[in-house]
Amino acid sequence: MDQLMLNGGRILGLVGLLLAAFAVVARLMGHYVIAGFQSATLLMAGMAALLAGCFGLLWALTAQRRG
């Protein structure tokens, strides 16, 4: 379970980082709507994925300390 949370946190964090970076670059290039979604919505989805990844990594780290 701990390994699943560790790998899941890493994957979610990477996906969130890529999604947020894509939204920022698209917004800077003047694209306000991407595939039917506003770029701010994609940025918030990326930030949410980053947060979920952080929680997964935190869970794995605290589980390792407990034994």
Buried (B, 14 or more C-beta within 10 A) or exposed (E): EEEEBBEBBBEBBEBBBEBBEBBBEBBEEEEEEBEEEEBEEBBBBBBBBBEBBBBBBEBBEEBEEEE
